[in-house]
């Protein structure tokens, strides 16, 4: 069971907390592709868990592709795999589905008291006193990655510039926009109540110098879900909203700043080590093999377990969330304490990524020792088909 116990406060948001007492609940599911799984170093599973507060009835939350008996995390590719969230209505409280405004694609699931009187064809704006889940079916495409100017919503990071030390501003992938109707970090304009956070990669907020905020702040990744669809009634008579993402490269990859030629006499690393910082954490000495582009896959990031959490709130979700009790976990409980009204439980998905030639992490050079050399030249061959270590 996920033992998330933190409380996070919304630090900044263009939305506002919902009002009123929710009388409905939605079940949240993730769909992932699992393959031959390797046991995780932690006894965690890739299951969905109701590990946050519930509103109304308790709901079944599950990952259908990961049986309850599993004691392994999922294994995913670097990109191109499907991440889907389904929000299934509590039929006892669902009064109907409505247009927000006649003639427009905006929709609303309208909830009321148990066994409320059903309706059809009535604009949601004319139904007072009911809880509504707003959504707009449709698809939003990722912008083309044609340079930093066309990725205004991507975080920036100072990295090594061969002509001027650590002065180059690097846009992190994926390439995203900044407008509300684009794929972007923050809430999803087609499903504004959805919150999705990840504990790894560009979804962590850090400044230009790669320092994490304190306490930790995570971006809402729901704005990167590319399509929103819905089903009126499935073969079990359930009404469901689906949010789908074709996972882009880099979204869940650890971000690493690396000095391959670190030679500081103050804090020396070992002969076969380099200096690195990962996801805005402290600088550390690390095995050269863990970050070598020739290692397939890169051992460091292929061992790292990524945790994604998702839930739905009433009204407009926050664009980012803060871990105010400083226990390192950002989840649904803090959203509730910050004033957002949960309309679902919380789904948790854990996985590891496999990739070729270190492509399952974002790797940037940084000169940590000021020797104007962040990337050491390769010397060799030292033997047939081999190389020797750079001189120190």
C-alpha positions as CSV (number, residue, x, y, z in Angstrom):
1,X,0.0,0.0,0.0
2,X,1.2,3.4,-0.8
3,X,1.9,5.2,2.5
4,X,1.7,8.7,1.3
5,X,1.2,10.9,4.3
6,X,2.2,14.4,3.1
7,X,0.3,17.6,2.9
8,X,1.0,19.9,0.1
9,X,-0.2,23.4,-0.4
10,X,-0.9,25.0,-3.7
11,X,1.9,27.6,-4.3
12,X,0.6,29.0,-7.5
13,X,-2.5,28.4,-9.6
14,X,-4.5,30.2,-12.1
15,X,-7.6,28.4,-10.8
16,X,-9.3,28.5,-7.4
17,X,-10.6,25.9,-5.0
18,X,-14.0,24.6,-5.6
19,X,-16.8,25.4,-3.2
20,X,-19.6,23.4,-1.7
21,X,-19.5,19.8,-0.5
22,X,-18.9,17.2,-3.2
23,X,-21.7,14.6,-3.5
24,X,-20.0,12.5,-6.1
25,X,-17.0,10.4,-6.7
26,X,-15.1,9.2,-9.6
27,X,-12.8,6.2,-9.9
28,X,-9.4,6.9,-11.3
29,X,-7.5,4.3,-13.3
30,X,-4.1,4.2,-15.0
31,X,-3.3,1.9,-17.9
32,X,0.4,1.0,-18.5
33,X,2.1,-1.5,-20.7
34,X,4.0,-4.1,-18.6
35,X,6.6,-6.4,-20.0
36,X,8.9,-8.9,-18.3
37,X,9.3,-7.2,-15.0
38,X,12.4,-7.2,-12.8
39,X,11.8,-7.2,-9.0
40,X,12.1,-3.7,-7.6
41,X,14.5,-3.0,-4.8
42,X,11.4,-1.9,-2.9
43,X,8.4,-4.1,-2.1
44,X,6.1,-1.8,-4.1
45,X,3.5,-2.7,-6.7
46,X,2.2,-1.0,-9.8
47,X,-1.3,-1.0,-8.4
48,X,-3.8,1.8,-8.0
49,X,-4.5,2.4,-4.4
50,X,-7.2,4.4,-2.6
51,X,-4.5,6.0,-0.4
52,X,-6.1,9.4,-0.1
53,X,-9.4,10.6,1.5
54,X,-12.6,9.5,-0.2
55,X,-15.7,11.6,-0.8
56,X,-19.0,9.8,-0.7
57,X,-18.7,6.0,-1.4
58,X,-15.3,4.4,-1.4
59,X,-14.4,3.5,-5.0
60,X,-12.5,0.7,-6.6
61,X,-9.3,2.0,-8.1
62,X,-7.2,-0.4,-10.1
63,X,-4.6,-0.8,-12.8
64,X,-6.1,-3.5,-15.0
65,X,-2.8,-4.5,-16.5
66,X,-1.2,-5.1,-13.1
67,X,-2.9,-7.9,-11.1
68,X,-3.4,-7.4,-7.4
69,X,-1.0,-10.3,-6.6
70,X,1.9,-8.5,-8.3
71,X,4.8,-7.4,-6.1
72,X,6.7,-5.8,-9.0
73,X,6.8,-2.3,-10.6
74,X,6.0,-2.0,-14.3
75,X,8.7,-1.7,-16.9
76,X,8.1,1.0,-19.6
77,X,9.9,2.2,-22.6
78,X,11.5,5.7,-22.8
79,X,8.5,7.1,-24.8
80,X,5.6,6.1,-26.9
81,X,3.7,4.1,-24.3
82,X,0.1,4.8,-23.4
83,X,-0.8,6.5,-20.1
84,X,-4.6,6.6,-19.7
85,X,-6.7,7.7,-16.8
86,X,-10.3,6.8,-16.6
87,X,-12.8,8.6,-14.3
88,X,-15.8,6.4,-13.8
89,X,-18.9,8.0,-12.3
90,X,-20.7,6.7,-9.2
91,X,-24.0,5.9,-11.0
92,X,-26.0,6.3,-7.8
93,X,-25.2,10.0,-7.8
94,X,-25.0,10.6,-11.5
95,X,-28.1,12.6,-12.7
96,X,-27.0,12.9,-16.3
97,X,-24.6,14.4,-18.8
98,X,-25.2,17.8,-20.3
99,X,-24.0,20.4,-22.7
100,X,-22.6,23.4,-20.9
101,X,-23.8,25.6,-23.7
102,X,-26.1,24.6,-26.5
103,X,-24.2,24.0,-29.8
104,X,-20.7,23.9,-28.2
105,X,-18.6,20.8,-27.4
106,X,-18.2,21.5,-23.7
107,X,-19.8,18.8,-21.5
108,X,-20.5,18.2,-17.8
109,X,-21.3,15.2,-15.7
110,X,-24.0,16.4,-13.3
111,X,-24.3,14.8,-9.9
112,X,-26.9,15.1,-7.1
113,X,-28.4,13.1,-4.3
114,X,-28.6,9.3,-4.5
115,X,-31.1,8.2,-7.1
116,X,-31.6,11.8,-8.4
117,X,-34.0,12.4,-11.2
118,X,-32.3,11.9,-14.5
119,X,-32.5,14.5,-17.2
120,X,-31.5,14.9,-20.9
121,X,-30.8,17.8,-23.2
122,X,-30.8,20.5,-20.5
123,X,-27.8,22.9,-20.5
124,X,-25.8,22.5,-17.3
125,X,-25.8,26.2,-16.7
126,X,-29.6,26.0,-16.1
127,X,-29.2,23.2,-13.4
128,X,-28.5,25.0,-10.1
129,X,-27.2,23.4,-6.9
130,X,-25.6,20.4,-8.6
131,X,-22.0,19.3,-8.6
132,X,-20.5,19.3,-12.1
133,X,-17.4,17.7,-13.7
134,X,-16.5,19.9,-16.7
135,X,-14.7,18.4,-19.7
136,X,-14.3,19.1,-23.4
137,X,-13.8,16.1,-25.7
138,X,-11.1,16.5,-28.2
139,X,-7.4,16.2,-29.0
140,X,-4.4,18.6,-28.5
141,X,-1.1,18.0,-30.3
142,X,2.4,18.6,-29.0
143,X,4.2,21.5,-30.7
144,X,7.1,20.7,-33.0
145,X,10.5,20.9,-31.2
146,X,12.1,23.5,-33.5
147,X,14.2,25.3,-30.9
148,X,13.9,27.1,-27.6
149,X,11.8,29.9,-28.9
150,X,9.1,27.4,-29.9
151,X,9.1,25.7,-26.5
152,X,8.1,28.6,-24.3
153,X,6.6,26.4,-21.6
154,X,9.6,24.1,-21.2
155,X,11.8,24.6,-18.1
156,X,15.2,26.2,-18.6
157,X,18.5,25.0,-17.1
158,X,22.0,26.5,-17.2
159,X,24.4,24.0,-18.8
160,X,28.0,24.0,-20.1
161,X,29.0,26.2,-22.9
162,X,32.3,25.4,-24.5
163,X,33.0,29.1,-25.1
164,X,32.0,30.4,-21.7
165,X,31.6,27.8,-19.0
166,X,28.1,27.4,-17.4
167,X,26.2,30.0,-19.5
168,X,24.1,28.1,-22.0
169,X,20.4,28.0,-21.3
170,X,19.0,24.6,-22.2
171,X,15.3,23.9,-22.7
172,X,14.2,20.6,-21.1
173,X,12.2,18.2,-23.2
174,X,9.4,17.6,-23.9
175,X,8.9,20.7,-25.9
176,X,5.7,22.3,-24.6
177,X,3.7,25.6,-25.0
178,X,2.5,28.1,-22.4
179,X,-1.0,29.0,-23.6
180,X,-4.0,27.5,-21.9
181,X,-5.2,25.8,-25.2
182,X,-1.7,24.1,-25.8
183,X,-0.1,21.1,-24.3
184,X,1.7,22.6,-21.3
185,X,2.6,22.1,-17.7
186,X,-0.3,23.0,-15.5
187,X,-3.9,21.9,-15.6
188,X,-5.6,20.5,-18.7
189,X,-7.9,22.9,-20.4
190,X,-10.1,20.0,-21.6
191,X,-10.4,18.4,-18.1
192,X,-9.6,21.3,-15.7
193,X,-10.1,19.3,-12.5
194,X,-7.4,16.7,-13.1
195,X,-4.2,16.6,-11.1
196,X,-1.2,14.4,-12.1
197,X,2.2,14.7,-10.4
198,X,5.4,12.7,-10.8
199,X,8.4,12.6,-8.4
200,X,11.0,12.3,-11.1
201,X,12.2,14.5,-14.0
202,X,11.1,17.9,-15.5
203,X,7.9,17.7,-13.4
204,X,10.0,18.8,-10.4
205,X,10.2,22.6,-10.1
206,X,13.8,23.9,-9.9
207,X,15.4,27.2,-10.8
208,X,17.8,28.1,-13.6
209,X,20.7,26.9,-11.4
210,X,19.0,23.5,-10.8
211,X,18.1,24.2,-7.2
212,X,14.8,22.6,-6.1
213,X,12.3,24.8,-4.4
214,X,12.0,24.2,-0.6
215,X,9.7,22.6,0.3
216,X,9.5,20.5,-2.9
217,X,7.1,21.7,-5.6
218,X,5.8,19.5,-8.4
219,X,4.2,20.7,-11.6
220,X,0.7,19.4,-12.6
221,X,1.3,17.2,-15.6
222,X,-2.3,16.9,-16.6
223,X,-1.9,19.6,-19.2
224,X,0.3,17.2,-21.2
225,X,-2.5,14.7,-21.7
226,X,-3.3,14.9,-25.4
227,X,-6.9,13.7,-25.7
228,X,-10.1,13.7,-23.6
229,X,-12.9,11.3,-24.5
230,X,-16.0,9.9,-22.8
231,X,-18.4,6.9,-22.9
232,X,-22.0,7.3,-22.0
233,X,-22.6,3.7,-20.9
234,X,-20.2,0.8,-21.2
235,X,-21.3,-2.8,-21.0
236,X,-21.5,-2.5,-17.2
237,X,-23.7,0.6,-17.4
238,X,-20.9,2.9,-16.3
239,X,-20.3,6.4,-17.5
240,X,-16.6,7.2,-17.9
241,X,-14.3,10.1,-18.9
242,X,-10.9,9.1,-20.4
243,X,-7.7,11.2,-20.4
244,X,-5.0,9.8,-22.6
245,X,-1.3,10.5,-23.2
246,X,1.2,9.0,-25.6
247,X,4.1,9.6,-23.3
248,X,6.7,12.0,-24.9
249,X,10.4,11.5,-24.6
250,X,11.9,13.0,-21.4
251,X,8.7,13.6,-19.4
252,X,9.5,10.9,-16.7
253,X,13.3,10.9,-17.2
254,X,15.6,11.9,-14.4
255,X,17.4,15.2,-15.2
256,X,21.2,15.0,-14.6
257,X,24.0,17.6,-14.7
258,X,27.3,15.9,-15.1
259,X,31.0,16.9,-15.0
260,X,32.8,14.1,-16.8
261,X,36.2,15.6,-16.0
262,X,35.9,16.6,-12.3
263,X,39.3,17.1,-10.7
264,X,38.7,19.3,-7.6
265,X,41.3,18.9,-4.9
266,X,38.7,20.0,-2.3
267,X,36.1,17.3,-2.9
268,X,37.8,14.7,-5.1
269,X,35.9,11.9,-6.7
270,X,37.4,8.4,-7.3
271,X,39.4,7.4,-10.3
272,X,36.4,6.0,-12.2
273,X,33.8,8.5,-10.8
274,X,32.3,11.7,-12.1
275,X,30.5,14.6,-10.4
276,X,26.7,14.7,-10.9
277,X,23.4,16.2,-9.7
278,X,20.1,14.5,-10.3
279,X,16.7,16.1,-10.3
280,X,18.0,19.2,-8.5
281,X,19.5,17.2,-5.7
282,X,22.9,17.7,-4.1
283,X,26.1,17.1,-6.1
284,X,27.6,13.7,-5.6
285,X,30.3,11.4,-6.9
286,X,28.9,8.8,-9.1
287,X,30.1,5.8,-11.1
288,X,31.1,6.7,-14.6
289,X,29.2,3.7,-15.9
290,X,26.0,5.0,-14.3
291,X,26.1,8.0,-16.6
292,X,28.0,6.8,-19.6
293,X,26.2,7.2,-22.9
294,X,27.8,3.9,-24.0
295,X,26.1,2.0,-21.2
296,X,22.9,0.2,-22.4
297,X,20.7,0.9,-20.6
298,X,22.1,3.6,-18.3
299,X,22.2,1.7,-14.9
300,X,21.3,4.7,-12.8
301,X,18.0,5.6,-14.3
302,X,17.0,2.1,-15.2
303,X,17.1,1.4,-11.5
304,X,15.1,4.4,-10.5
305,X,11.4,3.9,-9.7
306,X,9.1,6.7,-10.9
307,X,5.9,7.3,-9.0
308,X,3.0,9.1,-10.6
309,X,-0.1,10.1,-8.6
310,X,-3.5,11.3,-10.0
311,X,-6.8,12.5,-8.7
312,X,-9.6,14.8,-9.6
313,X,-10.7,18.0,-7.7
314,X,-13.8,20.1,-8.0
315,X,-13.4,23.2,-10.3
316,X,-10.1,24.2,-11.7
317,X,-7.0,22.3,-10.5
318,X,-3.8,24.0,-9.4
319,X,-0.9,24.3,-11.8
320,X,1.6,23.2,-9.2
321,X,1.6,21.7,-5.7
322,X,3.9,22.1,-2.8
323,X,5.0,19.6,-0.1
324,X,4.4,21.9,3.0
325,X,5.0,19.3,5.6
326,X,8.3,18.6,4.0
327,X,8.1,14.8,4.1
328,X,9.0,14.5,0.4
329,X,5.6,13.4,-0.9
330,X,3.1,15.4,-2.8
331,X,-0.4,13.9,-3.0
332,X,-4.1,14.3,-2.7
333,X,-4.3,15.0,1.1
334,X,-2.5,18.3,0.8
335,X,-4.7,19.4,-2.0
336,X,-7.7,18.9,0.3
337,X,-6.0,20.8,3.1
338,X,-5.2,23.6,0.7
339,X,-8.9,24.0,-0.1
340,X,-9.4,21.9,-3.2
341,X,-12.3,19.5,-2.9
342,X,-11.3,15.9,-4.0
343,X,-13.9,14.3,-6.2
344,X,-12.0,11.0,-6.5
345,X,-9.6,8.9,-4.6
346,X,-6.0,8.8,-5.7
347,X,-4.4,6.5,-8.2
348,X,-0.7,5.6,-7.8
349,X,1.4,4.1,-10.6
350,X,5.1,3.0,-10.2
351,X,7.3,2.0,-13.0
352,X,10.9,2.0,-14.3
353,X,12.0,2.9,-17.8
354,X,14.4,1.1,-20.1
355,X,16.2,2.9,-23.0
356,X,19.1,2.6,-25.3
357,X,22.3,4.7,-25.0
358,X,21.2,6.5,-21.9
359,X,18.1,7.9,-23.5
360,X,16.0,7.2,-20.4
361,X,17.5,10.2,-18.7
362,X,18.2,13.8,-19.6
363,X,21.9,14.4,-19.5
364,X,23.6,17.8,-19.6
365,X,27.3,18.8,-19.1
366,X,28.1,21.2,-16.3
367,X,31.6,22.4,-15.2
368,X,31.6,21.8,-11.4
369,X,35.3,22.4,-10.7
370,X,35.8,25.5,-12.9
371,X,38.5,23.9,-15.1
372,X,36.7,24.9,-18.2
373,X,36.3,21.3,-19.1
374,X,33.0,19.5,-18.4
375,X,33.2,16.8,-21.0
376,X,36.5,14.9,-21.1
377,X,37.8,13.7,-24.4
378,X,37.9,9.9,-24.9
379,X,41.4,8.4,-25.1
380,X,41.9,5.1,-26.7
381,X,41.8,2.4,-27.7
382,X,43.6,0.9,-24.7
383,X,42.9,-2.5,-26.1
384,X,41.1,-3.9,-29.1
385,X,37.6,-2.5,-29.0
386,X,38.2,-0.7,-25.7
387,X,39.1,2.7,-24.3
388,X,41.3,3.9,-21.5
389,X,40.1,6.3,-18.8
390,X,40.8,10.0,-19.3
391,X,43.9,11.2,-17.4
392,X,43.4,13.0,-14.1
